[in-house]
């Protein structure tokens, strides 16, 4: 297993439970947000918020070779 995949797996394992539940349903089970919300007893807005947090969690400490957009215009 290469280092990037191992790092991604570690970030998934350390993700807060609700974030991971939402992320796994959306990305691995291909569920839409309304279905996830109904299954987990939350609003669609909460699912959106948790997905955004999950994505930030996964991207934190990502590979250095990915170019970040310039904030200077």
PyMOL commands that set and color helices and strands:
alter all, ss='L'
color gray80, all
select helices_A, chain A and resi 3-14+17-27+33-40+44-59
alter helices_A, ss='H'
color red, helices_A
deselect
rebuild
show_as cartoon
